Amino acid sequence: MTPSRRDFVRSAALAGAAFAFPGAEWLGAAARRGAPKPFRSLPPAVQDDEAYWRMVRSQFLISPRGIYFNTGTVGASPRTVLDAVVKHMTAFETVFDAESVDVEALRRSVGSLLGAPPQTLAFTRNTTESMSWIAGGLDLQPGDEVLMTTHEHVGGMCPWQAVTKRRNLVLTQIPLPVPPTSGREIVETWRRAIGPRTKVMMISHVLFTNGLIQPVKELCAIARERGIITAIDGAHPPGMLRMSLTDLGCDFYASSPHKWLLAPKGSGLLYVSEAWVDRLWPTIVSGGWDALPDKAVRFDRKGTVNDSLYAGFQAAVDFHNLVGPERVERRIRWLADRLYDGLSRIQGVELKSAADPALRAPMISFTVRGWTTDDLIKALWERGMVRVRHVAEYEYHWVRLSTHIYNTPEEVDRVVALVGELAARRS
Ligand SMILES: Cc1ncc(COP(=O)(O)O)c(C=O)c1O
């Protein structure tokens, strides 16, 4: 870095202490105790260099002892999110200093980030809950078919299994090519599977198994032409990919912002399109459940909830916007590309994720010849404290690595080198 850049990074970091973004107070106090200082923004010239990303990393509590490559299961929240939750909860417990959370402001910021009118969004605890609201809230008839792939997570799939059993529906799972080669191939696989009784297509926007980004917009258009309802398992994309829910054209979208958006654990979202907002039956009901003009907001009326999580959710959206959705997506996909390229050069590694970066979310899955996945994961843990996900579902047994903004190119290179050493031992 040139001296002027270095000076700027330093002065921006120092100046950051005075800025009022969520968590600034706490971070200011932490800074005085010698902990990393908060930041606000940097000019474009230095925004993408490693000094900037080190500063971003300093906003997280992740221990430097290990390498966290499992955002796909749950994200690590930045300090500002944790602080917002703790601050709200602490004030609440004093009883008389309790602060209210502006839930409608949160709905507006989430709507603007995800391209949806605020009133089409309801807050839930996670994707599993949101998908349960969708599957349980439709009037499906015996014999109706629900279509999905053989890459579904239990959280997106089981709500449909239960309703299938209860109402005598038909649940069909279609295999997808591994590794996926093109969006066209995915669309054609779905198109061939649609039958006369297909009433619902449950589509994972990003597959948890190998990070495939499915062509959801195209699939929703095909479904719409045939009068098929689309329920999207969108556990991953918010905070990972820039997106517009209205543009996708789906009927329903279920998500877990505690993954890539780094919100507090227990932050879920349910999107109900304008076409369905007054037709979906609520699963949990309280006063106002039938106030149709309130749109999806009526699904929020389910008794007492933990408002402190909303305070943290707002801080997570603010943090994401502060770094910038475009910059986040570019960085995490760049790290995943580096990982994919590194792994692809190792003899014995079999990649399960798409070779085409456009089809690939930052979750890379693979196996290594001569290694069981259990042994490989154990070796990665023992030798490098690398936290990964074992995709054991459907007997796939793949190792999955996720990259987020708190990961570094050095961590990626370290894991690639480790896998290389392990692969060489048994090839
Ligand atoms: C594709 C997919 N759907 C649903 C879920 C369930 O998410 P949650 O536990 O937040 O409900 C996950 C979790 O990993 C997932 O990957």
The ligand as a MOL file (V3000), in Angstrom:
LIG
                    3D

  0  0  0     0  0            999 V3000
M  V30 BEGIN CTAB
M  V30 COUNTS 16 16 0 0 0
M  V30 BEGIN ATOM
M  V30 1 C -31.3530 -24.6110 1.7230 0
M  V30 2 C -31.7020 -24.5810 3.1760 0
M  V30 3 N -32.9950 -24.5400 3.5250 0
M  V30 4 C -33.3860 -24.4780 4.8050 0
M  V30 5 C -32.4580 -24.4510 5.8150 0
M  V30 6 C -32.9300 -24.3710 7.2280 0
M  V30 7 O -32.5660 -23.1400 7.7710 0
M  V30 8 P -33.0420 -22.7460 9.2290 0
M  V30 9 O -32.4350 -23.7670 10.1520 0
M  V30 10 O -32.4820 -21.3910 9.4390 0
M  V30 11 O -34.5120 -22.8190 9.2440 0
M  V30 12 C -31.1000 -24.5120 5.5140 0
M  V30 13 C -30.0870 -24.5100 6.5830 0
M  V30 14 O -28.9280 -24.7450 6.3990 0
M  V30 15 C -30.7160 -24.5800 4.1600 0
M  V30 16 O -29.4290 -24.6530 3.7980 0
M  V30 END ATOM
M  V30 BEGIN BOND
M  V30 1 1 1 2
M  V30 2 1 2 3
M  V30 3 2 2 15
M  V30 4 2 3 4
M  V30 5 1 4 5
M  V30 6 1 5 6
M  V30 7 2 5 12
M  V30 8 1 6 7
M  V30 9 1 7 8
M  V30 10 2 8 9
M  V30 11 1 8 10
M  V30 12 1 8 11
M  V30 13 1 12 13
M  V30 14 1 12 15
M  V30 15 2 13 14
M  V30 16 1 15 16
M  V30 END BOND
M  V30 END CTAB
M  END
